[in-house]
């Protein structure tokens, strides 16, 4: 396994697309690895339960101009041309991928070979479900 960069590249948030995708100032779309938030903006698809809340939470965590650090796993991009990354807020080191799962704004989405934090994310989701945080308390699945 290729280790991710220990101190990945820095970037600045231009805008949040939804609860698991953002755009940085150079125009790259960043898809957070290991998480899946309910849909809120997908064309030709209904808004899913807790989608607007997940998107709003991401916007709160990463407003325009917020500095972030990107960390990569084995694959750097997906078939949609997005950059795949783990995202950390530069101001305090908050691990955004983990925060979205821990608060119940996203569920885990483990796709090999990008599984560096999969076990951690699974543990966070189990606790969020048990505590009925976020979507786990608001949506019936």
C-alpha positions in Angstrom: 0.0 0.0 0.0 1.2 3.5 -0.8 1.2 5.7 2.2 -0.7 9.0 1.8 1.4 12.2 1.9 2.1 12.9 5.6 1.7 16.6 5.0 -0.4 16.9 1.9 -0.9 20.0 -0.3 -2.7 23.0 1.1 -5.7 24.4 -0.7 -8.5 27.0 -0.1 -12.2 26.3 -0.3 -14.1 28.1 -3.1 -17.5 26.5 -2.4 -19.2 23.4 -1.0 -21.2 21.4 -3.5 -22.9 19.1 -0.9 -22.1 17.0 2.1 -19.2 15.1 0.6 -17.9 17.3 -2.3 -16.3 20.7 -2.5 -14.5 23.0 -5.0 -11.2 24.6 -4.3 -9.9 27.9 -5.6 -8.0 26.3 -8.5 -11.3 24.8 -9.8 -10.7 21.2 -8.8 -13.6 19.3 -7.4 -12.7 17.4 -4.3 -14.7 14.2 -3.4 -14.1 13.2 0.2 -12.9 9.6 0.5 -14.7 7.1 2.6 -17.9 9.0 3.1 -21.3 9.3 1.4 -23.7 12.0 2.4 -27.4 12.0 1.4 -28.0 13.6 -2.0 -29.1 17.2 -2.0 -28.1 18.6 -5.5 -27.9 15.6 -7.9 -29.8 16.4 -11.1 -32.8 14.2 -11.9 -32.7 12.7 -8.4 -34.9 13.5 -5.4 -33.4 15.2 -2.4 -32.7 12.5 0.2 -33.5 12.6 3.9 -30.9 14.7 5.7 -29.3 15.8 2.4 -29.9 19.6 2.9 -28.6 19.3 6.5 -25.5 17.4 5.5 -24.7 20.1 2.9 -25.4 22.9 5.3 -23.1 21.3 7.9 -20.3 21.0 5.3 -20.8 24.7 4.4 -20.5 25.6 8.1 -17.3 23.5 8.5 -15.7 24.8 5.3 -16.9 28.3 4.3 -15.4 30.0 1.3 -11.8 31.0 1.9 -11.2 28.3 4.5 -7.8 26.7 4.3 -7.6 23.0 4.0 -4.9 20.3 3.7 -5.5 17.4 1.4 -4.3 13.8 2.0 -4.5 11.2 -0.7 -4.9 7.4 -0.7 -4.0 5.0 -3.4 -6.1 6.6 -6.2 -6.0 10.4 -6.8 -9.1 10.7 -9.0 -12.4 9.1 -9.9 -14.2 8.5 -13.2 -16.0 11.8 -12.9 -12.8 13.8 -12.9 -12.9 14.6 -9.2 -9.9 14.6 -6.9 -10.3 12.0 -4.1 -9.0 13.2 -0.8 -9.2 13.2 3.0 -9.7 16.8 4.0 -8.3 18.5 7.1 -9.2 22.1 8.1 -5.9 23.9 8.4 -7.0 26.3 11.3 -7.4 23.5 13.8 -6.7 20.2 12.1 -10.3 19.0 12.1 -10.6 15.8 10.0 -13.7 16.7 7.9 -14.4 13.2 6.5 -14.5 11.9 10.1 -16.4 14.8 11.4 -19.2 14.3 8.9 -19.6 10.6 9.9 -19.2 11.2 13.6 -22.0 13.8 13.6 -24.3 11.7 11.5 -24.2 13.9 8.3 -22.7 11.1 6.2 -22.3 7.3 6.2 -19.2 5.3 5.4 -18.4 4.4 1.8 -15.4 2.1 1.6 -14.2 1.6 -2.0 -10.9 -0.3 -2.4 -8.1 0.5 -2.7 -8.9 3.8 -0.9 -9.4 2.4 2.6 -6.8 4.0 4.8 -9.3 5.3 7.4 -12.1 2.7 6.7 -11.9 1.1 10.1 -11.9 4.4 11.9 -14.9 5.6 9.8 -16.8 2.3 10.6 -16.2 2.8 14.3 -17.4 6.4 14.1 -20.5 5.4 12.2 -21.4 2.6 14.7 -21.3 5.1 17.5 -23.3 7.7 15.6 -26.0 5.1 14.8 -26.1 3.9 18.4 -26.5 7.5 19.6 -29.0 8.3 16.7 -27.0 11.3 15.7 -27.9 13.2 12.5 -29.4 11.1 9.7 -29.5 8.0 12.0 -32.1 9.7 14.2 -33.9 11.6 11.5 -34.3 9.1 8.7 -35.8 5.7 8.6 -33.5 3.3 6.6 
